[in-house]
Amino acid sequence: MEFAAGIPSRWILTLRSGGVMELAADAYSEENGQLLFNVLVEADADEQDQMVIDWRTPNNPRRVGVVVAKVPAAEVVDLYTAPSWFDDGGSVDTTA
């Protein structure tokens, strides 16, 4: 399995309980009151059998969206992307 969209983004979720979650995902969607976070990967059929697949690309059966987290939307009070874990800080504006 390989990441198909590069290094996933870093997502920070603040929960109603006051807890904070950090996730690595390419994107998220909302479905039936759940936030589904996923990454785009290239994986063979055996690898895909071990994953929760959210969606498939029609022209490439190896390229799929894999669910990495499912969080009840009602439990999330704040959600944003943050600088990557691999960012050296050079792209972060600290003057604000």
C-alpha positions, -999 to +999 in steps of 0.1 A: +000+000+000+012+035-009-003+069-003-016+081-036-020+118-028+013+123-009+016+128+028-019+131+044-030+164+060-030+169+098-065+174+112-072+187+147-106+180+162-118+194+195-145+172+210-175+182+231-158+164+261-129+188+258-106+161+244-085+167+213-079+143+185-052+146+158-057+126+126-038+121+094-062+122+064-065+135+029-101+146+034-133+141+053-170+138+044-201+138+065-225+109+061-255+100+084-242+122+112-207+108+111-175+125+099-155+100+078-118+108+074-100+090+046-067+087+028-063+079-009-041+049-014-029+025-040-034-011-027-038-045-042-069-067-037-054-086-007-045-053+010-080-039+003-096-069+019-081-057+052-094-021+049-126-002+053-131+012+018-151+045+016-150+049-022-132+036-054-119+053-085-137+040-116-106+039-138-081+024-114-092-005-091-060-002-071-068+034-061-093+036-032-103+059-003-097+042+030-115+052+062-090+061+089-115+075+114-152+078+119-163+104+145-199+114+154-204+149+140-224+159+171-193+153+193-170+177+173-171+214+183-141+225+162-122+210+132-093+225+113-062+215+094-028+222+110+007+224+097+020+189+089+040+169+114+068+172+089+067+210+085+098+227+098+077+258+107+089+278+077+055+279+062+036+290+093+028+327+097+037+336+133+031+374+128-007+371+133 
